[in-house]
Structures are given as structure tokens and as C-alpha cells.
Amino acid sequence: MVRQGVRKAELARRLNVHMPQVDRLLDPSHSSKLEAIEEAFLSLGKHLKISVA
């Protein structure tokens, strides 16, 4: 978000959600669903890749 200059309000618009939902999504202590995190990454043109070794 920082590199692209995307603010929380813009992310909320891209995800079609309200600001409190974006605040929770960006809060590391909140247990956001993986699907919501993935959707946020996709809206920024990024892909979420998780691996367990």
C-alpha cells in the first residue's frame, strides 16, 4: 500500500467495504479470514503465496 500510495480509504473502495473492516484487516492482532487478506492483496495487484516446509 505504501509503495503504491494506496490509502486505507482507497483500499476500502477497491474492496467495496467500510473503513472499520479495512482497519480490522490491517490489524495484526485481529484474526482476519485468509480469503479477505487474499482479496486485499489481489486488489493491490499482488498474489498471496503461503508455504509450509
mmCIF entry with sequence, helices, sheets and N, C-alpha, C, O atoms, coordinates in Angstrom:
data_MODEL
# 
_entry.id   MODEL 
# 
_entity.id                         1 
_entity.type                       polymer 
_entity.pdbx_number_of_molecules   1 
# 
_entity_poly.entity_id                      1 
_entity_poly.type                           'polypeptide(L)' 
_entity_poly.nstd_linkage                   no 
_entity_poly.nstd_monomer                   no 
_entity_poly.pdbx_seq_one_letter_code       MVRQGVRKAELARRLNVHMPQVDRLLDPSHSSKLEAIEEAFLSLGKHLKISVA 
_entity_poly.pdbx_seq_one_letter_code_can   MVRQGVRKAELARRLNVHMPQVDRLLDPSHSSKLEAIEEAFLSLGKHLKISVA 
_entity_poly.pdbx_strand_id                 A 
# 
loop_
_entity_poly_seq.entity_id 
_entity_poly_seq.num 
_entity_poly_seq.mon_id 
_entity_poly_seq.hetero 
1 1  MET n 
1 2  VAL n 
1 3  ARG n 
1 4  GLN n 
1 5  GLY n 
1 6  VAL n 
1 7  ARG n 
1 8  LYS n 
1 9  ALA n 
1 10 GLU n 
1 11 LEU n 
1 12 ALA n 
1 13 ARG n 
1 14 ARG n 
1 15 LEU n 
1 16 ASN n 
1 17 VAL n 
1 18 HIS n 
1 19 MET n 
1 20 PRO n 
1 21 GLN n 
1 22 VAL n 
1 23 ASP n 
1 24 ARG n 
1 25 LEU n 
1 26 LEU n 
1 27 ASP n 
1 28 PRO n 
1 29 SER n 
1 30 HIS n 
1 31 SER n 
1 32 SER n 
1 33 LYS n 
1 34 LEU n 
1 35 GLU n 
1 36 ALA n 
1 37 ILE n 
1 38 GLU n 
1 39 GLU n 
1 40 ALA n 
1 41 PHE n 
1 42 LEU n 
1 43 SER n 
1 44 LEU n 
1 45 GLY n 
1 46 LYS n 
1 47 HIS n 
1 48 LEU n 
1 49 LYS n 
1 50 ILE n 
1 51 SER n 
1 52 VAL n 
1 53 ALA n 
# 
_struct_asym.id          A 
_struct_asym.entity_id   1 
# 
loop_
_struct_conf.conf_type_id 
_struct_conf.id 
_struct_conf.pdbx_PDB_helix_id 
_struct_conf.beg_label_comp_id 
_struct_conf.beg_label_asym_id 
_struct_conf.beg_label_seq_id 
_struct_conf.pdbx_beg_PDB_ins_code 
_struct_conf.end_label_comp_id 
_struct_conf.end_label_asym_id 
_struct_conf.end_label_seq_id 
_struct_conf.pdbx_end_PDB_ins_code 
_struct_conf.beg_auth_comp_id 
_struct_conf.beg_auth_asym_id 
_struct_conf.beg_auth_seq_id 
_struct_conf.end_auth_comp_id 
_struct_conf.end_auth_asym_id 
_struct_conf.end_auth_seq_id 
_struct_conf.pdbx_PDB_helix_class 
_struct_conf.details 
_struct_conf.pdbx_PDB_helix_length 
HELX_P HELX_P1 AA1 LYS A 8  ? LEU A 15 ? LYS A 8  LEU A 15 1 ? 8  
HELX_P HELX_P2 AA2 MET A 19 ? LEU A 26 ? MET A 19 LEU A 26 1 ? 8  
HELX_P HELX_P3 AA3 LEU A 34 ? SER A 43 ? LEU A 34 SER A 43 1 ? 10 
# 
_struct_conf_type.id          HELX_P 
_struct_conf_type.criteria    ? 
_struct_conf_type.reference   ? 
# 
loop_
_atom_site.group_PDB 
_atom_site.id 
_atom_site.type_symbol 
_atom_site.label_atom_id 
_atom_site.label_alt_id 
_atom_site.label_comp_id 
_atom_site.label_asym_id 
_atom_site.label_entity_id 
_atom_site.label_seq_id 
_atom_site.pdbx_PDB_ins_code 
_atom_site.Cartn_x 
_atom_site.Cartn_y 
_atom_site.Cartn_z 
_atom_site.occupancy 
_atom_site.B_iso_or_equiv 
_atom_site.pdbx_formal_charge 
_atom_site.auth_seq_id 
_atom_site.auth_comp_id 
_atom_site.auth_asym_id 
_atom_site.auth_atom_id 
_atom_site.pdbx_PDB_model_num 
ATOM 1   N N  . MET A 1 1  ? 0.828   -1.188  0.000  1.00 0.00 ? 1  MET A N  1 
ATOM 2   C CA . MET A 1 1  ? 0.000   0.000   0.000  1.00 0.00 ? 1  MET A CA 1 
ATOM 3   C C  . MET A 1 1  ? 0.872   1.251   0.000  1.00 0.00 ? 1  MET A C  1 
ATOM 4   O O  . MET A 1 1  ? 0.593   2.211   -0.719 1.00 0.00 ? 1  MET A O  1 
ATOM 5   N N  . VAL A 1 2  ? 1.924   1.236   0.806  1.00 0.00 ? 2  VAL A N  1 
ATOM 6   C CA . VAL A 1 2  ? 2.798   2.399   0.917  1.00 0.00 ? 2  VAL A CA 1 
ATOM 7   C C  . VAL A 1 2  ? 3.488   2.659   -0.421 1.00 0.00 ? 2  VAL A C  1 
ATOM 8   O O  . VAL A 1 2  ? 3.497   3.789   -0.908 1.00 0.00 ? 2  VAL A O  1 
ATOM 9   N N  . ARG A 1 3  ? 4.066   1.614   -1.014 1.00 0.00 ? 3  ARG A N  1 
ATOM 10  C CA . ARG A 1 3  ? 4.766   1.770   -2.299 1.00 0.00 ? 3  ARG A CA 1 
ATOM 11  C C  . ARG A 1 3  ? 3.857   2.300   -3.395 1.00 0.00 ? 3  ARG A C  1 
ATOM 12  O O  . ARG A 1 3  ? 4.276   3.099   -4.232 1.00 0.00 ? 3  ARG A O  1 
ATOM 13  N N  . GLN A 1 4  ? 2.615   1.850   -3.383 1.00 0.00 ? 4  GLN A N  1 
ATOM 14  C CA . GLN A 1 4  ? 1.672   2.254   -4.429 1.00 0.00 ? 4  GLN A CA 1 
ATOM 15  C C  . GLN A 1 4  ? 0.939   3.546   -4.085 1.00 0.00 ? 4  GLN A C  1 
ATOM 16  O O  . GLN A 1 4  ? 0.222   4.098   -4.919 1.00 0.00 ? 4  GLN A O  1 
ATOM 17  N N  . GLY A 1 5  ? 1.119   4.026   -2.856 1.00 0.00 ? 5  GLY A N  1 
ATOM 18  C CA . GLY A 1 5  ? 0.428   5.242   -2.437 1.00 0.00 ? 5  GLY A CA 1 
ATOM 19  C C  . GLY A 1 5  ? -1.058  5.035   -2.227 1.00 0.00 ? 5  GLY A C  1 
ATOM 20  O O  . GLY A 1 5  ? -1.848  5.967   -2.375 1.00 0.00 ? 5  GLY A O  1 
ATOM 21  N N  . VAL A 1 6  ? -1.441  3.805   -1.881 1.00 0.00 ? 6  VAL A N  1 
ATOM 22  C CA . VAL A 1 6  ? -2.854  3.478   -1.656 1.00 0.00 ? 6  VAL A CA 1 
ATOM 23  C C  . VAL A 1 6  ? -3.174  3.696   -0.180 1.00 0.00 ? 6  VAL A C  1 
ATOM 24  O O  . VAL A 1 6  ? -2.553  3.091   0.693  1.00 0.00 ? 6  VAL A O  1 
ATOM 25  N N  . ARG A 1 7  ? -4.116  4.538   0.081  1.00 0.00 ? 7  ARG A N  1 
ATOM 26  C CA . ARG A 1 7  ? -4.547  4.804   1.459  1.00 0.00 ? 7  ARG A CA 1 
ATOM 27  C C  . ARG A 1 7  ? -5.671  3.845   1.833  1.00 0.00 ? 7  ARG A C  1 
ATOM 28  O O  . ARG A 1 7  ? -6.249  3.162   0.988  1.00 0.00 ? 7  ARG A O  1 
ATOM 29  N N  . LYS A 1 8  ? -5.958  3.821   3.135  1.00 0.00 ? 8  LYS A N  1 
ATOM 30  C CA . LYS A 1 8  ? -6.995  2.901   3.619  1.00 0.00 ? 8  LYS A CA 1 
ATOM 31  C C  . LYS A 1 8  ? -8.339  3.159   2.944  1.00 0.00 ? 8  LYS A C  1 
ATOM 32  O O  . LYS A 1 8  ? -9.061  2.214   2.627  1.00 0.00 ? 8  LYS A O  1 
ATOM 33  N N  . ALA A 1 9  ? -8.678  4.407   2.724  1.00 0.00 ? 9  ALA A N  1 
ATOM 34  C CA . ALA A 1 9  ? -9.954  4.732   2.078  1.00 0.00 ? 9  ALA A CA 1 
ATOM 35  C C  . ALA A 1 9  ? -10.003 4.160   0.663  1.00 0.00 ? 9  ALA A C  1 
ATOM 36  O O  . ALA A 1 9  ? -11.044 3.664   0.230  1.00 0.00 ? 9  ALA A O  1 
ATOM 37  N N  . GLU A 1 10 ? -8.891  4.225   -0.053 1.00 0.00 ? 10 GLU A N  1 
ATOM 38  C CA . GLU A 1 10 ? -8.838  3.672   -1.405 1.00 0.00 ? 10 GLU A CA 1 
ATOM 39  C C  . GLU A 1 10 ? -8.957  2.154   -1.366 1.00 0.00 ? 10 GLU A C  1 
ATOM 40  O O  . GLU A 1 10 ? -9.638  1.564   -2.205 1.00 0.00 ? 10 GLU A O  1 
ATOM 41  N N  . LEU A 1 11 ? -8.301  1.517   -0.402 1.00 0.00 ? 11 LEU A N  1 
ATOM 42  C CA . LEU A 1 11 ? -8.412  0.066   -0.271 1.00 0.00 ? 11 LEU A CA 1 
ATOM 43  C C  . LEU A 1 11 ? -9.855  -0.323  0.045  1.00 0.00 ? 11 LEU A C  1 
ATOM 44  O O  . LEU A 1 11 ? -10.364 -1.305  -0.497 1.00 0.00 ? 11 LEU A O  1 
ATOM 45  N N  . ALA A 1 12 ? -10.507 0.427   0.904  1.00 0.00 ? 12 ALA A N  1 
ATOM 46  C CA . ALA A 1 12 ? -11.916 0.163   1.225  1.00 0.00 ? 12 ALA A CA 1 
ATOM 47  C C  . ALA A 1 12 ? -12.774 0.273   -0.036 1.00 0.00 ? 12 ALA A C  1 
ATOM 48  O O  . ALA A 1 12 ? -13.670 -0.543  -0.251 1.00 0.00 ? 12 ALA A O  1 
ATOM 49  N N  . ARG A 1 13 ? -12.504 1.272   -0.861 1.00 0.00 ? 13 ARG A N  1 
ATOM 50  C CA . ARG A 1 13 ? -13.266 1.445   -2.104 1.00 0.00 ? 13 ARG A CA 1 
ATOM 51  C C  . ARG A 1 13 ? -13.027 0.264   -3.047 1.00 0.00 ? 13 ARG A C  1 
ATOM 52  O O  . ARG A 1 13 ? -13.967 -0.257  -3.649 1.00 0.00 ? 13 ARG A O  1 
ATOM 53  N N  . ARG A 1 14 ? -11.764 -0.155  -3.170 1.00 0.00 ? 14 ARG A N  1 
ATOM 54  C CA . ARG A 1 14 ? -11.438 -1.275  -4.061 1.00 0.00 ? 14 ARG A CA 1 
ATOM 55  C C  . ARG A 1 14 ? -12.071 -2.570  -3.604 1.00 0.00 ? 14 ARG A C  1 
ATOM 56  O O  . ARG A 1 14 ? -12.475 -3.394  -4.424 1.00 0.00 ? 14 ARG A O  1 
ATOM 57  N N  . LEU A 1 15 ? -12.160 -2.756  -2.284 1.00 0.00 ? 15 LEU A N  1 
ATOM 58  C CA . LEU A 1 15 ? -12.726 -3.988  -1.739 1.00 0.00 ? 15 LEU A CA 1 
ATOM 59  C C  . LEU A 1 15 ? -14.235 -3.899  -1.542 1.00 0.00 ? 15 LEU A C  1 
ATOM 60  O O  . LEU A 1 15 ? -14.888 -4.892  -1.223 1.00 0.00 ? 15 LEU A O  1 
ATOM 61  N N  . ASN A 1 16 ? -14.785 -2.693  -1.736 1.00 0.00 ? 16 ASN A N  1 
ATOM 62  C CA . ASN A 1 16 ? -16.207 -2.449  -1.533 1.00 0.00 ? 16 ASN A CA 1 
ATOM 63  C C  . ASN A 1 16 ? -16.637 -2.777  -0.096 1.00 0.00 ? 16 ASN A C  1 
ATOM 64  O O  . ASN A 1 16 ? -17.637 -3.456  0.135  1.00 0.00 ? 16 ASN A O  1 
ATOM 65  N N  . VAL A 1 17 ? -15.841 -2.269  0.866  1.00 0.00 ? 17 VAL A N  1 
ATOM 66  C CA . VAL A 1 17 ? -16.133 -2.463  2.283  1.00 0.00 ? 17 VAL A CA 1 
ATOM 67  C C  . VAL A 1 17 ? -16.027 -1.110  2.997  1.00 0.00 ? 17 VAL A C  1 
ATOM 68  O O  . VAL A 1 17 ? -15.562 -0.129  2.416  1.00 0.00 ? 17 VAL A O  1 
ATOM 69  N N  . HIS A 1 18 ? -16.457 -1.071  4.246  1.00 0.00 ? 18 HIS A N  1 
ATOM 70  C CA . HIS A 1 18 ? -16.375 0.145   5.046  1.00 0.00 ? 18 HIS A CA 1 
ATOM 71  C C  . HIS A 1 18 ? -15.020 0.229   5.743  1.00 0.00 ? 18 HIS A C  1 
ATOM 72  O O  . HIS A 1 18 ? -14.335 -0.779  5.919  1.00 0.00 ? 18 HIS A O  1 
ATOM 73  N N  . MET A 1 19 ? -14.649 1.434   6.131  1.00 0.00 ? 19 MET A N  1 
ATOM 74  C CA . MET A 1 19 ? -13.344 1.681   6.754  1.00 0.00 ? 19 MET A CA 1 
ATOM 75  C C  . MET A 1 19 ? -13.059 0.801   7.976  1.00 0.00 ? 19 MET A C  1 
ATOM 76  O O  . MET A 1 19 ? -11.932 0.322   8.105  1.00 0.00 ? 19 MET A O  1 
ATOM 77  N N  . PRO A 1 20 ? -14.016 0.564   8.878  1.00 0.00 ? 20 PRO A N  1 
ATOM 78  C CA . PRO A 1 20 ? -13.703 -0.300  10.027 1.00 0.00 ? 20 PRO A CA 1 
ATOM 79  C C  . PRO A 1 20 ? -13.258 -1.703  9.611  1.00 0.00 ? 20 PRO A C  1 
ATOM 80  O O  . PRO A 1 20 ? -12.454 -2.327  10.302 1.00 0.00 ? 20 PRO A O  1 
ATOM 81  N N  . GLN A 1 21 ? -13.772 -2.198  8.497  1.00 0.00 ? 21 GLN A N  1 
ATOM 82  C CA . GLN A 1 21 ? -13.361 -3.512  8.010  1.00 0.00 ? 21 GLN A CA 1 
ATOM 83  C C  . GLN A 1 21 ? -11.910 -3.482  7.536  1.00 0.00 ? 21 GLN A C  1 
ATOM 84  O O  . GLN A 1 21 ? -11.170 -4.443  7.748  1.00 0.00 ? 21 GLN A O  1 
ATOM 85  N N  . VAL A 1 22 ? -11.502 -2.397  6.903  1.00 0.00 ? 22 VAL A N  1 
ATOM 86  C CA . VAL A 1 22 ? -10.111 -2.252  6.474  1.00 0.00 ? 22 VAL A CA 1 
ATOM 87  C C  . VAL A 1 22 ? -9.210  -2.133  7.699  1.00 0.00 ? 22 VAL A C  1 
ATOM 88  O O  . VAL A 1 22 ? -8.126  -2.715  7.728  1.00 0.00 ? 22 VAL A O  1 
ATOM 89  N N  . ASP A 1 23 ? -9.649  -1.385  8.707  1.00 0.00 ? 23 ASP A N  1 
ATOM 90  C CA . ASP A 1 23 ? -8.867  -1.266  9.942  1.00 0.00 ? 23 ASP A CA 1 
ATOM 91  C C  . ASP A 1 23 ? -8.639  -2.634  10.571 1.00 0.00 ? 23 ASP A C  1 
ATOM 92  O O  . ASP A 1 23 ? -7.532  -2.938  11.016 1.00 0.00 ? 23 ASP A O  1 
ATOM 93  N N  . ARG A 1 24 ? -9.676  -3.453  10.610 1.00 0.00 ? 24 ARG A N  1 
ATOM 94  C CA . ARG A 1 24 ? -9.533  -4.796  11.183 1.00 0.00 ? 24 ARG A CA 1 
ATOM 95  C C  . ARG A 1 24 ? -8.624  -5.658  10.315 1.00 0.00 ? 24 ARG A C  1 
ATOM 96  O O  . ARG A 1 24 ? -7.829  -6.442  10.833 1.00 0.00 ? 24 ARG A O  1 
ATOM 97  N N  . LEU A 1 25 ? -8.737  -5.515  9.010  1.00 0.00 ? 25 LEU A N  1 
ATOM 98  C CA . LEU A 1 25 ? -7.907  -6.292  8.088  1.00 0.00 ? 25 LEU A CA 1 
ATOM 99  C C  . LEU A 1 25 ? -6.426  -5.963  8.275  1.00 0.00 ? 25 LEU A C  1 
ATOM 100 O O  . LEU A 1 25 ? -5.578  -6.849  8.174  1.00 0.00 ? 25 LEU A O  1 
ATOM 101 N N  . LEU A 1 26 ? -6.116  -4.715  8.542  1.00 0.00 ? 26 LEU A N  1 
ATOM 102 C CA . LEU A 1 26 ? -4.728  -4.284  8.705  1.00 0.00 ? 26 LEU A CA 1 
ATOM 103 C C  . LEU A 1 26 ? -4.209  -4.444  10.133 1.00 0.00 ? 26 LEU A C  1 
ATOM 104 O O  . LEU A 1 26 ? -3.027  -4.218  10.391 1.00 0.00 ? 26 LEU A O  1 
ATOM 105 N N  . ASP A 1 27 ? -5.079  -4.828  11.055 1.00 0.00 ? 27 ASP A N  1 
ATOM 106 C CA . ASP A 1 27 ? -4.685  -5.019  12.451 1.00 0.00 ? 27 ASP A CA 1 
ATOM 107 C C  . ASP A 1 27 ? -4.117  -6.427  12.619 1.00 0.00 ? 27 ASP A C  1 
ATOM 108 O O  . ASP A 1 27 ? -4.852  -7.405  12.482 1.00 0.00 ? 27 ASP A O  1 
ATOM 109 N N  . PRO A 1 28 ? -2.810  -6.545  12.917 1.00 0.00 ? 28 PRO A N  1 
ATOM 110 C CA . PRO A 1 28 ? -2.205  -7.884  13.035 1.00 0.00 ? 28 PRO A CA 1 
ATOM 111 C C  . PRO A 1 28 ? -2.762  -8.717  14.190 1.00 0.00 ? 28 PRO A C  1 
ATOM 112 O O  . PRO A 1 28 ? -2.638  -9.941  14.177 1.00 0.00 ? 28 PRO A O  1 
ATOM 113 N N  . SER A 1 29 ? -3.371  -8.076  15.182 1.00 0.00 ? 29 SER A N  1 
ATOM 114 C CA . SER A 1 29 ? -3.920  -8.837  16.302 1.00 0.00 ? 29 SER A CA 1 
ATOM 115 C C  . SER A 1 29 ? -5.346  -9.321  16.023 1.00 0.00 ? 29 SER A C  1 
ATOM 116 O O  . SER A 1 29 ? -5.894  -10.106 16.798 1.00 0.00 ? 29 SER A O  1 
ATOM 117 N N  . HIS A 1 30 ? -5.948  -8.860  14.929 1.00 0.00 ? 30 HIS A N  1 
ATOM 118 C CA . HIS A 1 30 ? -7.295  -9.309  14.565 1.00 0.00 ? 30 HIS A CA 1 
ATOM 119 C C  . HIS A 1 30 ? -7.184  -10.549 13.689 1.00 0.00 ? 30 HIS A C  1 
ATOM 120 O O  . HIS A 1 30 ? -6.323  -10.619 12.812 1.00 0.00 ? 30 HIS A O  1 
ATOM 121 N N  . SER A 1 31 ? -8.037  -11.509 13.923 1.00 0.00 ? 31 SER A N  1 
ATOM 122 C CA . SER A 1 31 ? -7.978  -12.764 13.151 1.00 0.00 ? 31 SER A CA 1 
ATOM 123 C C  . SER A 1 31 ? -8.825  -12.646 11.888 1.00 0.00 ? 31 SER A C  1 
ATOM 124 O O  . SER A 1 31 ? -9.950  -13.143 11.831 1.00 0.00 ? 31 SER A O  1 
ATOM 125 N N  . SER A 1 32 ? -8.266  -11.981 10.877 1.00 0.00 ? 32 SER A N  1 
ATOM 126 C CA . SER A 1 32 ? -8.955  -11.825 9.600  1.00 0.00 ? 32 SER A CA 1 
ATOM 127 C C  . SER A 1 32 ? -8.932  -13.144 8.843  1.00 0.00 ? 32 SER A C  1 
ATOM 128 O O  . SER A 1 32 ? -8.000  -13.937 8.977  1.00 0.00 ? 32 SER A O  1 
ATOM 129 N N  . LYS A 1 33 ? -9.962  -13.364 8.053  1.00 0.00 ? 33 LYS A N  1 
ATOM 130 C CA . LYS A 1 33 ? -10.021 -14.572 7.236  1.00 0.00 ? 33 LYS A CA 1 
ATOM 131 C C  . LYS A 1 33 ? -9.003  -14.480 6.109  1.00 0.00 ? 33 LYS A C  1 
ATOM 132 O O  . LYS A 1 33 ? -8.764  -13.409 5.552  1.00 0.00 ? 33 LYS A O  1 
ATOM 133 N N  . LEU A 1 34 ? -8.418  -15.606 5.791  1.00 0.00 ? 34 LEU A N  1 
ATOM 134 C CA . LEU A 1 34 ? -7.410  -15.670 4.749  1.00 0.00 ? 34 LEU A CA 1 
ATOM 135 C C  . LEU A 1 34 ? -7.962  -15.180 3.415  1.00 0.00 ? 34 LEU A C  1 
ATOM 136 O O  . LEU A 1 34 ? -7.242  -14.548 2.643  1.00 0.00 ? 34 LEU A O  1 
ATOM 137 N N  . GLU A 1 35 ? -9.211  -15.462 3.140  1.00 0.00 ? 35 GLU A N  1 
ATOM 138 C CA . GLU A 1 35 ? -9.829  -15.020 1.888  1.00 0.00 ? 35 GLU A CA 1 
ATOM 139 C C  . GLU A 1 35 ? -9.867  -13.505 1.801  1.00 0.00 ? 35 GLU A C  1 
ATOM 140 O O  . GLU A 1 35 ? -9.655  -12.945 0.726  1.00 0.00 ? 35 GLU A O  1 
ATOM 141 N N  . ALA A 1 36 ? -10.133 -12.833 2.914  1.00 0.00 ? 36 ALA A N  1 
ATOM 142 C CA . ALA A 1 36 ? -10.183 -11.371 2.928  1.00 0.00 ? 36 ALA A CA 1 
ATOM 143 C C  . ALA A 1 36 ? -8.798  -10.786 2.705  1.00 0.00 ? 36 ALA A C  1 
ATOM 144 O O  . ALA A 1 36 ? -8.647  -9.790  1.997  1.00 0.00 ? 36 ALA A O  1 
ATOM 145 N N  . ILE A 1 37 ? -7.794  -11.396 3.304  1.00 0.00 ? 37 ILE A N  1 
ATOM 146 C CA . ILE A 1 37 ? -6.420  -10.933 3.124  1.00 0.00 ? 37 ILE A CA 1 
ATOM 147 C C  . ILE A 1 37 ? -6.001  -11.130 1.669  1.00 0.00 ? 37 ILE A C  1 
ATOM 148 O O  . ILE A 1 37 ? -5.384  -10.250 1.069  1.00 0.00 ? 37 ILE A O  1 
ATOM 149 N N  . GLU A 1 38 ? -6.337  -12.284 1.109  1.00 0.00 ? 38 GLU A N  1 
ATOM 150 C CA . GLU A 1 38 ? -6.000  -12.569 -0.284 1.00 0.00 ? 38 GLU A CA 1 
ATOM 151 C C  . GLU A 1 38 ? -6.675  -11.565 -1.223 1.00 0.00 ? 38 GLU A C  1 
ATOM 152 O O  . GLU A 1 38 ? -6.054  -11.088 -2.173 1.00 0.00 ? 38 GLU A O  1 
ATOM 153 N N  . GLU A 1 39 ? -7.930  -11.251 -0.959 1.00 0.00 ? 39 GLU A N  1 
ATOM 154 C CA . GLU A 1 39 ? -8.654  -10.291 -1.793 1.00 0.00 ? 39 GLU A CA 1 
ATOM 155 C C  . GLU A 1 39 ? -8.001  -8.907  -1.730 1.00 0.00 ? 39 GLU A C  1 
ATOM 156 O O  . GLU A 1 39 ? -7.930  -8.202  -2.737 1.00 0.00 ? 39 GLU A O  1 
ATOM 157 N N  . ALA A 1 40 ? -7.525  -8.525  -0.543 1.00 0.00 ? 40 ALA A N  1 
ATOM 158 C CA . ALA A 1 40 ? -6.836  -7.239  -0.402 1.00 0.00 ? 40 ALA A CA 1 
ATOM 159 C C  . ALA A 1 40 ? -5.554  -7.229  -1.224 1.00 0.00 ? 40 ALA A C  1 
ATOM 160 O O  . ALA A 1 40 ? -5.268  -6.252  -1.916 1.00 0.00 ? 40 ALA A O  1 
ATOM 161 N N  . PHE A 1 41 ? -4.785  -8.304  -1.154 1.00 0.00 ? 41 PHE A N  1 
ATOM 162 C CA . PHE A 1 41 ? -3.564  -8.394  -1.952 1.00 0.00 ? 41 PHE A CA 1 
ATOM 163 C C  . PHE A 1 41 ? -3.881  -8.314  -3.441 1.00 0.00 ? 41 PHE A C  1 
ATOM 164 O O  . PHE A 1 41 ? -3.203  -7.603  -4.183 1.00 0.00 ? 41 PHE A O  1 
ATOM 165 N N  . LEU A 1 42 ? -4.897  -9.034  -3.879 1.00 0.00 ? 42 LEU A N  1 
ATOM 166 C CA . LEU A 1 42 ? -5.271  -9.023  -5.296 1.00 0.00 ? 42 LEU A CA 1 
ATOM 167 C C  . LEU A 1 42 ? -5.688  -7.628  -5.747 1.00 0.00 ? 42 LEU A C  1 
ATOM 168 O O  . LEU A 1 42 ? -5.401  -7.231  -6.876 1.00 0.00 ? 42 LEU A O  1 
ATOM 169 N N  . SER A 1 43 ? -6.363  -6.882  -4.873 1.00 0.00 ? 43 SER A N  1 
ATOM 170 C CA . SER A 1 43 ? -6.775  -5.525  -5.236 1.00 0.00 ? 43 SER A CA 1 
ATOM 171 C C  . SER A 1 43 ? -5.580  -4.598  -5.398 1.00 0.00 ? 43 SER A C  1 
ATOM 172 O O  . SER A 1 43 ? -5.682  -3.547  -6.030 1.00 0.00 ? 43 SER A O  1 
ATOM 173 N N  . LEU A 1 44 ? -4.441  -4.993  -4.822 1.00 0.00 ? 44 LEU A N  1 
ATOM 174 C CA . LEU A 1 44 ? -3.204  -4.221  -4.958 1.00 0.00 ? 44 LEU A CA 1 
ATOM 175 C C  . LEU A 1 44 ? -2.305  -4.784  -6.053 1.00 0.00 ? 44 LEU A C  1 
ATOM 176 O O  . LEU A 1 44 ? -1.179  -4.324  -6.240 1.00 0.00 ? 44 LEU A O  1 
ATOM 177 N N  . GLY A 1 45 ? -2.814  -5.788  -6.778 1.00 0.00 ? 45 GLY A N  1 
ATOM 178 C CA . GLY A 1 45 ? -2.042  -6.378  -7.866 1.00 0.00 ? 45 GLY A CA 1 
ATOM 179 C C  . GLY A 1 45 ? -0.992  -7.361  -7.381 1.00 0.00 ? 45 GLY A C  1 
ATOM 180 O O  . GLY A 1 45 ? -0.026  -7.637  -8.092 1.00 0.00 ? 45 GLY A O  1 
ATOM 181 N N  . LYS A 1 46 ? -1.171  -7.893  -6.182 1.00 0.00 ? 46 LYS A N  1 
ATOM 182 C CA . LYS A 1 46 ? -0.213  -8.845  -5.603 1.00 0.00 ? 46 LYS A CA 1 
ATOM 183 C C  . LYS A 1 46 ? -0.893  -10.184 -5.396 1.00 0.00 ? 46 LYS A C  1 
ATOM 184 O O  . LYS A 1 46 ? -2.118  -10.263 -5.300 1.00 0.00 ? 46 LYS A O  1 
ATOM 185 N N  . HIS A 1 47 ? -0.087  -11.240 -5.328 1.00 0.00 ? 47 HIS A N  1 
ATOM 186 C CA . HIS A 1 47 ? -0.600  -12.579 -5.075 1.00 0.00 ? 47 HIS A CA 1 
ATOM 187 C C  . HIS A 1 47 ? -0.095  -13.054 -3.728 1.00 0.00 ? 47 HIS A C  1 
ATOM 188 O O  . HIS A 1 47 ? 1.064   -12.837 -3.376 1.00 0.00 ? 47 HIS A O  1 
ATOM 189 N N  . LEU A 1 48 ? -0.958  -13.696 -2.988 1.00 0.00 ? 48 LEU A N  1 
ATOM 190 C CA . LEU A 1 48 ? -0.606  -14.249 -1.682 1.00 0.00 ? 48 LEU A CA 1 
ATOM 191 C C  . LEU A 1 48 ? -0.162  -15.686 -1.874 1.00 0.00 ? 48 LEU A C  1 
ATOM 192 O O  . LEU A 1 48 ? -0.902  -16.507 -2.415 1.00 0.00 ? 48 LEU A O  1 
ATOM 193 N N  . LYS A 1 49 ? 1.035   -15.985 -1.434 1.00 0.00 ? 49 LYS A N  1 
ATOM 194 C CA . LYS A 1 49 ? 1.549   -17.347 -1.566 1.00 0.00 ? 49 LYS A CA 1 
ATOM 195 C C  . LYS A 1 49 ? 2.040   -17.787 -0.191 1.00 0.00 ? 49 LYS A C  1 
ATOM 196 O O  . LYS A 1 49 ? 2.906   -17.145 0.404  1.00 0.00 ? 49 LYS A O  1 
ATOM 197 N N  . ILE A 1 50 ? 1.487   -18.870 0.300  1.00 0.00 ? 50 ILE A N  1 
ATOM 198 C CA . ILE A 1 50 ? 1.841   -19.400 1.614  1.00 0.00 ? 50 ILE A CA 1 
ATOM 199 C C  . ILE A 1 50 ? 2.383   -20.799 1.431  1.00 0.00 ? 50 ILE A C  1 
ATOM 200 O O  . ILE A 1 50 ? 1.809   -21.605 0.698  1.00 0.00 ? 50 ILE A O  1 
ATOM 201 N N  . SER A 1 51 ? 3.491   -21.091 2.099  1.00 0.00 ? 51 SER A N  1 
ATOM 202 C CA . SER A 1 51 ? 4.024   -22.452 2.033  1.00 0.00 ? 51 SER A CA 1 
ATOM 203 C C  . SER A 1 51 ? 4.460   -22.877 3.421  1.00 0.00 ? 51 SER A C  1 
ATOM 204 O O  . SER A 1 51 ? 4.853   -22.058 4.252  1.00 0.00 ? 51 SER A O  1 
ATOM 205 N N  . VAL A 1 52 ? 4.381   -24.159 3.645  1.00 0.00 ? 52 VAL A N  1 
ATOM 206 C CA . VAL A 1 52 ? 4.823   -24.763 4.900  1.00 0.00 ? 52 VAL A CA 1 
ATOM 207 C C  . VAL A 1 52 ? 5.876   -25.793 4.557  1.00 0.00 ? 52 VAL A C  1 
ATOM 208 O O  . VAL A 1 52 ? 5.669   -26.662 3.710  1.00 0.00 ? 52 VAL A O  1 
ATOM 209 N N  . ALA A 1 53 ? 6.995   -25.681 5.221  1.00 0.00 ? 53 ALA A N  1 
ATOM 210 C CA . ALA A 1 53 ? 8.091   -26.605 4.923  1.00 0.00 ? 53 ALA A CA 1 
ATOM 211 C C  . ALA A 1 53 ? 8.244   -27.622 6.030  1.00 0.00 ? 53 ALA A C  1 
ATOM 212 O O  . ALA A 1 53 ? 9.118   -28.486 5.958  1.00 0.00 ? 53 ALA A O  1 
# 
